Amino acid sequence: MKVAQYLLQRTTEINQHQQTFHRLFYFLEDQELLFIPEGESWAAIECIEHLNFVFEHYLPQLKAICISDASTTEQTEISLNKSSTLIRKFMTKNLGLWQRSIRAAGKVKPRRLQKHGHKFSPQKAMENFIDDLDQLKKIISIIVSSTTLSNTKVNTTRPLLKIRSVTAIEYLIPHIGRHLNQAERILNGGHLSREQQSNNPDLIYPTSAERIA
């Protein structure tokens, strides 16, 4: 695949994720963002917090690759190895077998699950997410233009497991879509809970503060 074509596809994909995020999260109150519907383990904003933790792990490594002193070899075409193809397939939600849940590494789980009682700002989580998506687009444009940078290894969140930087990109982008889909499902569950409380419309999310604590 031509590098220009690859960049266009990945940038378009990230832009679509940004649009989905704006559609889902803008104008929501904290109680909606923090509510955990019956049958769910996370709140919608915790899906974003999880993605922020994943970015916190990968983006510094990818940025370091971009500014490394190593001599690079420019490329006009990019090839994705089997690992890159499989990891994208694994993280894409609408592929039957791959719809099953994936256990997140401990350090990228929402802080509520890492440290009981920890509180965070939903607004700050959203701001960080927006900034990270913009950074990711810039990083991709640099890395995929070079054979050397594309093949440089990065550490995953799993101990001792390393992957190529371009494979990390193929993991990160569909991973965003996977958790935005999860967030939409959670928010829809919250809307349903509100509708079912027709006898007491002022009591929208009676246990949200307790469940997120």
PyMOL commands that set and color helices and strands:
alter all, ss='L'
color gray80, all
select helices_A, chain A and resi 3-25+30-34+44-66+82-91+96-99+106-108+111-114+122-143+147-151+165-195+208-212
alter helices_A, ss='H'
color red, helices_A
select strands_A, chain A and resi 153-155+162-164
alter strands_A, ss='S'
color yellow, strands_A
deselect
rebuild
show_as cartoon
